[in-house]
């Protein structure tokens, strides 16, 4: 991407406002939506044009047959599980490093999470563990694309379909990502999106289920339609999501470009390294997107050094935080079945840091300054840990 294009996209994204790591952006397109809703009153209706338009736009964007809107990404995962259907006594395979709500959703349906390890230093499911994880009770595999990393969907889907297992693709952190030429959320049997307040597509709350299976879509509708919508997304939320969906590809390209630039300025060392993985799917294009950007901090820094680095970075205007807590370390062993000792997921629990995507919508000059600033903070922590 040229510097001129990068600056042009950045200018549109920021809409003449200093981001200061704030999200969402109040740009002209969003302002026009609110003005229109004030004029026509559609913001307060049960039924209006916006939800229908959003459903149609999501189906077109993902090239799928069905898009079911709902109240959150968490509820989208629950509905995806119900669409399989997953129920009492079933098992659902998932990575031990994943969002806690996915684990809880499996328990909510009275099924058992089966945890497999991730790849070394990567928040990506280790496909080689799937054979050991699956049993006669396995109904689904939840695959999450996390922190700018994309899971090897072709391998996972081939494995699952040969055994009659459904693949639930969690794209809550990766809307618009390309995996072998296909959109994240549209590669598995059923996919989920989140429109939470910090997400790349945001309406404060909300989510969607994406599928081309009429049977799965029908199961969700039968569960949610109770004389009214039990898991609703409002007309106002749908209205503000529509212009963001139109802007998504431009903003994702900018984030990818700026992530590369940011990494160059870090002067990569063995103490603090960017963590990225994009699974290749033949010669078809793959492109990640960055809700979070992940970094591996050396164990030499220790827990104190990790906490200090996050504090110092946040004080310097760089939103750096610990990653997820590994699921096997925060839940009682009676609640799940584990495959192996989950060593790599444990490592991520202690060593992974994530940076929020708002940094990656900054100008080139600001990206350079922030990268250099973070590199200096890492050097200070490394020096303290070595003395």
ABEGO torsion letter per residue (X at the ends): XBAAAAAAAAAAAAGGBBAGGBOBBBBAAAAAAAAAAAAAGAAABABBAAAAAAAAAAAAAAGBABBBBBABAAAAAAAAAAAOBBBBGBBBBBBABBBAAAAAAAAAAGBBBBBBBBBBGBBBBBAAAAAAABBAABABBBBBBBGGBBBBAAAAAAAAAAAGBBBBBBAAAABGBBBGGBBBGAABABBBBBABAABABBAGBEBBBBBABAAAAAAAAAAABAGBBABBBBAAAAAAAAAAAAAAAAAAAAAAAAAAAAAAAAGBBAABBBBBBBBBBEABBBBBBBABBBBBBBAAAEAAAAAAAAAAAAAAGBBBBBBBBBAAAABBAAABBBBEAGAAAAAAAAABBBBBAAAAABBAAAAAAAAAAAAAAAAAAAAAAAX
